[in-house]
């Protein structure tokens, strides 16, 4: 049996960033409102969404944001 090489999203954080921003806007929230919902600073949310800052975030933050945006974790990692 030959194993196929797995394909990983090498830019997973950028994929998540784009999706957070997309779903936040679809829900009609500002980054400040999202920050308040997940008990984080507005600046931190802006850094998460920024490709220039490229700040990595914890799994807990990822989870809280998915709950606040009413989306699954899968939806946030979709290309």
Helices and strands as residue ranges (DSSP letters): H 12-26, H 31-38, H 42-49, H 59-69, H 73-77
